[in-house]
Amino acid sequence: MKRVSYEEMVAEFKRVLESRGFSPADAADAAAIFAQNSMAGVYSHGLNRFPRVVSYLERGEIDPNIRATCEMSFGSMERWDGHRGFGPLNAKRAMDRACELAHENGIGLVALGNNNHWMRGGTYGWLAADNGCIGICWSNTMPNMPAWGGKDRKIGNNPIIMAIPRSNGEHVMIDCAVSQFSYGKIEDCRLRGVKLPVPGGYNEAGELTDDPAEIEKTWRVLPMGYWKGSGLSIALDLIATVLTNGNSVAKIGTFGDEVGLTQIMIAIDPTKFNTVAESDSIADAILADIKTSVPVKEGGEVFYPGEMELRNLRENKTLGIPVIEEVWESVLKM
């Protein structure tokens, strides 16, 4: 397996983004987001997604010089317009602002409409936790999943993230699409030639399958929890669209590509209630109890949300980030 250092990956991403119109500072910030995603083991939203984003830039679907602007402000809440700028940087700035509002008021919310794809939502939950805040955020998507009981794609697999800070930097975070698997995860498994661990969608015969290639033929992915994931998807889309007056999943479906998305950033400052030590003690006790679980398989282990990511970060920082060689070579040739 080929591995690439974090520094080399950032440098190559930065080079390509600068050549597509990014300022040096914005290219560095964006390159770090993509490389950090891969270093955390979320390759589907790091290196593997990078060529697709470059294609959006080359087609003029993303203007690297556009920045989100605040349109309305009410105390701890703000409504922003992303102007279809570069999604990850707009989302980062929105969560940065939500954290500022949280430190001032205890809670901060930025409703970001008309933005482009933010890549990996966990980036912004982790950012909030690094700022000492509980982070909650989600995005809608194009219609890419059937509502429960339906065949045609009417709802989004709208990813939702919750992050809880720990002062040692080993934050707890869940980052999940409301489909059983994200599209990025399905693509990643296909590229690696492996099956999904459990069925994640339907094949052309309408049968549940764990074969990512078969699911990609129909793009009928399975809502997590069946009807529960379907209902959650609809509720997240409603809340986000009401708060932004932006684009709903249905409207995004008329654009021809996944652009103009609607995202919500919420930050909560727990130090308004507890000292950092008190919050750490609460988190440590809960996680310690989870870790005493009796594993289903002998010699197995039960992980808390984000624990595997922490292990990936440590390993990939030391050994280098694993890459699919053909994807990495395509970046080097850009």
PyMOL commands that set and color helices and strands:
alter all, ss='L'
color gray80, all
select helices_A, chain A and resi 6-19+24-39+43-45+47-58+87-105+122-130+183-192+212-218+227-244+249-252+270-272+276-291+307-319+325-332
alter helices_A, ss='H'
color red, helices_A
select strands_A, chain A and resi 3-4+69-74+77-81+107-115+134-139+145-146+153-155+160-164+172-176+201-202+208-209+261-268+321-322
alter strands_A, ss='S'
color yellow, strands_A
deselect
rebuild
show_as cartoon
